[in-house]
Amino acid sequence: MTALMDLDTLRAILVACAGEDEAAGLAGDILDVPFADLGYNSLALMESAARIKREFGVDIADDVLSELETPRAVLDLVNASAGQERVDEGVRVA
């Protein structure tokens, strides 16, 4: 069963994958701030997607990743996938 991802977990993944420079803009409420405004390029997001796959079992295809413009969009996708796995496993999602 896949756990749900929260903003703090996503923030930690983004910091780990992007390094110090990009990490500076991740404080506060960044849910709806575009990744471009946060200083994240496609390479950093691809590394973040690879880490999400390892830690949460959610594989984000490159074409889908390019359409995810904000942290909220990533969280929604990952958590919807986790919810679908729970339904598939016969576990009721609240």
C-alpha positions, 0 to 999 in steps of 0.5 A: 500500500502506498502512503499519501504524500504531503507538502513537507515530504514533496518539499524535502524531495525537491530540495534533495533533487535540486540542490541548495540554490533552488531550495531557497524558494521553497519556504512557506505556502508553495502549493500553487507557485509554478515550478518555473517561479520556484527556479526548478528546471525539467532536469530537477523535476525529472530527478524528483519524479524518479525519487517519487517513484522509488519512495511512493511507487508512482511512475510519472511519465515525462510527458505527464511531468511536463504538464505538472506546473505546481507542487499541488499538481504533483501532490494531486497526481501522486495521492490520486495514484495512491488512492487508486492502489488502495481501492485496487487492494480492497482498502477503502479510501476515506 
